[in-house]
Every structure is written in C-alpha cells, then in structure tokens.
Amino acid sequence: MNKVVLRFSDGKVLKGYLEHFSPDNEIVNINEISGERKSVNINELKAIFFVKTFEGKKDYNERKAFSGVNKRLKRVFVKFKDGESLTGYIEGEMPWQKGFFLESGKKGGFFLLPTDNESNNIKIFVIASFVKDVTLVG
C-alpha cells in the first residue's frame, strides 16, 4: 500500500493509503488514516502526493533547485491554476506529447519526481486539469 496525501482543488487535504493506483482511472479509492474507505473522482484533485510519512518534515526547507544531469529526466516547472508551483523531474515524454493538453476538463495527469532526495515526497501525480502551465527548464 502507498501512503498518500490527496490535495483537492478546493484546498482540502485527505491522508491515507492507496492499494492500487492507475493514472487511467477516474476514481481513486483511499483508505483514510481514520480507517474509513472513500472513493474520490480524480477531477476533484489537484495532485496526489506519494509520501514517506504523513507528518512530513516540519522544520525542513526542501531544496527546489535542480542538481546533476540525467538524460532520462526532464527538468520542469509546474504552475497550478491556484498560483502554487512545483519544480521536479518528469521521466519520459513531456505531458503534452502524451496526447492530453493542459486544458480545463481534460482527464489524466503525469508523475513528477521531487528535486530534493530528502523531500518527504517520493513522487507526485499531478492532475492535468488543474495545471496552468508546464515549463521545460534548460
């Protein structure tokens, strides 16, 4: 089971466990840390954070700068519709090369790997419909 934090487009947060996750599914089934099982439509979400711990590292300042060169990974800056932004790496093709465009109402998303190995985030599944822009960083 994967520990996850669901971030909703309205700012709500839900913590729990995902047994199975597929980027192609419209519904995410989560076992909340309270024990309750809930089904969530992926279009209600901003992102799914796959995390090491639910508590995170309160006093840790995550490094946002890119380091090293890896030809498999592309450096990107993701800007959400609410103004929040993330930096990270995308493995493989860029999102717009996979056939979905970052327009309102489109389904799907892409995985973003954090720039800081010490981050509490293992990976982030970014929901395409809540993205304003993805910029490839040289």
Secondary structure as GFF3:
##gff-version 3
##sequence-region A 1 138
A	DSSP	beta_strand	2	8	.	.	.	ID=ss1
A	DSSP	beta_strand	13	18	.	.	.	ID=ss2
A	DSSP	beta_strand	27	32	.	.	.	ID=ss3
A	DSSP	beta_strand	37	41	.	.	.	ID=ss4
A	DSSP	three_ten_helix	42	44	.	.	.	ID=ss5
A	DSSP	beta_strand	45	51	.	.	.	ID=ss6
A	DSSP	beta_strand	73	80	.	.	.	ID=ss7
A	DSSP	beta_strand	85	91	.	.	.	ID=ss8
A	DSSP	three_ten_helix	95	97	.	.	.	ID=ss9
A	DSSP	beta_strand	109	114	.	.	.	ID=ss10
A	DSSP	beta_strand	121	127	.	.	.	ID=ss11
A	DSSP	three_ten_helix	128	130	.	.	.	ID=ss12
A	DSSP	beta_strand	131	136	.	.	.	ID=ss13
###
